[in-house]
């Protein structure tokens, strides 16, 4: 499961960053800066959704990079009830406090923090 127990995240915001490729998808699940999961899944929306269902006691937000044909995963995630955001590949390069080597090494972890790290308190207020 990762270094933090699943119960730690119960009722909290979960942020999921995905590095999607043809052969596999690398997934990082974060809660309040703690890594709950980091691993790969086969490139199949149902496999990803099964993984994300482990965190149903929390509010799950997903984000990943996509090219012009990559929105089908977003549609599947939304249909399954998850909040999803698709970002262009250049988004991770706009973070001034991150080096390009960090982004190249673990893009799923960088992506997991992009849209939410500065807006988490606003997101939490909308859930109350």
N, C-alpha and C positions, 0 to 999 in steps of 0.2 A: 504493500500500500504506500509506502514512503516512510519518511522519518517522523511524521506526525500522525497521530491516530485520527481516524475519520470523525470521531465524536467531537474533536477539537473544533471542527468547522460547523457543527450543527447550528443552524439559524443565522449563520454569518454569510458574507459575500464570498463567493468563490470565483476566481478569475482563471480562465483557461486559455493558454497560448498554444497555438498549433503551428507546426512547420510541416506543411503538407507537400508530399512528393508522390510520384507515380508508384514507387515501391513500398513506401511506408510513411506513416505520419508520426512525428515526434510530438508528444503532448506533455505540457507542464501545467499542473494545477496548483494554484497558490491561494492561500487564505491569510490575510493580514501579514503578508511577507513571508509566511512559512510555506515551504514546499510540501504539499500533500501527496503528490504523485509526479513522477517523471519517468517516461518510458515511451515505447512505440506501440502503435496498433496497426493492423492491416488497413490499407486504404479503402475503407468501407464505412459509410455513414452509420450503419447499424452497429458495427463494432465500437465506434466512437460513442454513440448514444448509450450503449450498454455500460461503457466505462463511466460516462457522466451521470447515469442513473444512480451510481453509488453515492452521489452527493445530493440526492433529492431533498434532503432535510435542510438544504441551504439554497440560496439564490445563486444560480450559475450564470456567468457571463462568459461567452466565448469570443475569441478574436483570432483571425488568421490572415495571412497575405494571400492575395489571389490575382491572377492575371485575368484577361478578358473572358475566359471560359470557366472560371472557378467559383461561380456563385451558386452552383447546384448544392454544394455542401451547406452553405448558409441557409438555403431554402429547406433542406432536410432538418437542420438544427432548429430552425424556427417552427417548423411543422411539429417537431417533437416537444416543443414547449420551452426551448432555451432561448435566452437573449443572445444574439449573435451580431458580430461586427466584422466586416471585411475591410481590410486596409491595403492600400497599394504597397508594393515592396519597398518603396523609398521611405515609408514612414519610420522605420527603425533607424534610418540614418539621420533623422532630424533631432535625435536626442543628444543634446550637447554634452551631457555628463557620461555618455557611454562611448567607449572606443569601438572602432569598427571590428577589432578582433573579438570583442565580447559578443557583438551581434553575429559574427560569423560562427563563433563557437557554439552558442546556445540560442539561436533565434527564437525558439518557442518560449524561452524564459523571458527574453526581452519583449516579445510580442504580448505576453501575458500581462505585463505591467503598463504597456503604452496607454490605452485609453482610460484606464481606471485609476492609476496611482495618484493623480492629482484631483480626481473627482469622486473618490470613494465616499467621502462624507455626504456629498450631494446625492449620490446613488442611494446610500443608506436612508437618507431622509425620505426619498420617494417610496421606500418600502415600508415605512412606518404607518 
